[in-house]
Structures are given as structure tokens and as C-alpha cells.
């Protein structure tokens, strides 16, 4: 046991790839609508036209997109992803 064993103090940063957006979108539709059988293009267009389909959070509505820094976006992404995965389980 003379060999030194070191552990990093910082947590490893996991890089999430962007190709998992389809399952996330499916989970969102299932949570909001119950399933795809009641969803059609006309309903979705009406929601978008009415402003109900706005994906921005309340605090970001008045901010220009350039003002939201990277760490804030990542934090929001991780929170939302955790909510989605918790709901999907």
C-alpha cells in the first residue's frame, strides 16, 4: 500500500449529446397532452399563435438572448432535464 491513491476533488463534467431531443419532446407532449392522439397541427398552431407555446421562462422574457450567460442556460437545462427524466420514470 505504498502507492498513493488520489481522487479528484472536482466532479467530472459529463458532456450531454444533443441527439436525445426526440425522447425529451415525446415526454413533454405526453406530460402535457396525455398522448399524441389529441394533438394535431391545428391545435399546436393555435397555441403558438395565442402565445401559449412560448418556451421561455418568466425571467427571460424581457432579456435579449445575448444576455443569458452560458452557465445560466446550462443550469436551466439541467433542471428541466431532471424534471423530464423524473416524470418519465
C-alpha positions as CSV (number, residue, x, y, z in Angstrom):
1,X,0.0,0.0,0.0
2,X,2.9,2.3,-0.6
3,X,1.3,3.5,-3.8
4,X,-0.5,6.8,-3.4
5,X,-4.1,6.8,-4.4
6,X,-5.5,10.2,-5.4
7,X,-9.1,11.2,-6.2
8,X,-10.0,14.4,-7.9
9,X,-11.9,16.9,-5.8
10,X,-13.9,18.3,-8.7
11,X,-16.9,16.4,-10.1
12,X,-16.5,15.1,-13.6
13,X,-18.4,17.2,-16.2
14,X,-20.5,14.9,-18.3
15,X,-21.0,16.1,-21.8
16,X,-24.5,15.5,-22.9
17,X,-25.0,15.0,-26.6
18,X,-27.8,16.8,-28.4
19,X,-29.2,13.7,-30.2
20,X,-31.6,12.9,-27.3
21,X,-34.1,15.7,-28.0
22,X,-36.7,13.5,-29.6
23,X,-37.4,11.4,-26.5
24,X,-37.4,14.6,-24.4
25,X,-40.0,16.2,-26.8
26,X,-42.1,13.0,-26.7
27,X,-42.1,13.0,-22.9
28,X,-43.1,16.7,-22.9
29,X,-46.0,16.1,-25.2
30,X,-47.1,13.0,-23.2
31,X,-47.0,15.0,-19.9
32,X,-48.9,18.0,-21.4
33,X,-51.4,16.2,-23.6
34,X,-51.6,12.7,-22.2
35,X,-50.6,11.2,-25.6
36,X,-50.4,12.0,-29.3
37,X,-54.0,11.1,-30.1
38,X,-55.4,14.5,-29.2
39,X,-52.6,16.5,-30.7
40,X,-52.8,17.8,-34.3
41,X,-51.1,20.6,-36.2
42,X,-54.1,23.0,-36.0
43,X,-54.2,22.8,-32.2
44,X,-50.4,23.4,-32.0
45,X,-50.6,26.3,-34.4
46,X,-53.4,27.9,-32.3
47,X,-51.4,27.5,-29.1
48,X,-48.3,29.1,-30.8
49,X,-50.4,32.0,-32.2
50,X,-52.0,32.6,-28.8
51,X,-48.7,32.8,-27.1
52,X,-49.2,29.7,-25.0
53,X,-46.4,27.9,-26.8
54,X,-43.7,30.2,-25.7
55,X,-40.8,28.2,-24.3
56,X,-39.0,31.0,-22.5
57,X,-39.2,31.2,-18.7
58,X,-40.8,34.1,-17.0
59,X,-37.5,35.8,-16.1
60,X,-36.0,35.6,-19.6
61,X,-38.9,37.2,-21.5
62,X,-37.6,40.8,-21.4
63,X,-33.9,39.9,-21.7
64,X,-32.2,39.8,-25.1
65,X,-30.9,36.4,-25.9
66,X,-27.3,37.5,-25.7
67,X,-27.6,38.5,-22.0
68,X,-28.3,35.0,-20.8
69,X,-24.9,33.6,-20.0
70,X,-23.8,30.0,-20.6
71,X,-23.8,28.9,-17.0
72,X,-27.4,30.1,-16.5
73,X,-28.5,28.3,-19.7
74,X,-26.8,25.1,-18.6
75,X,-28.3,25.3,-15.1
76,X,-31.8,25.7,-16.6
77,X,-31.2,22.9,-19.0
78,X,-30.1,20.5,-16.2
79,X,-33.1,21.5,-14.1
80,X,-35.6,20.9,-16.9
81,X,-33.9,17.6,-18.0
82,X,-34.1,16.4,-14.4
83,X,-37.8,17.2,-14.3
84,X,-38.4,15.4,-17.6
85,X,-36.5,12.3,-16.6
86,X,-38.1,12.2,-13.2
87,X,-41.5,12.4,-14.9
88,X,-40.7,9.8,-17.5
89,X,-39.8,7.2,-14.8
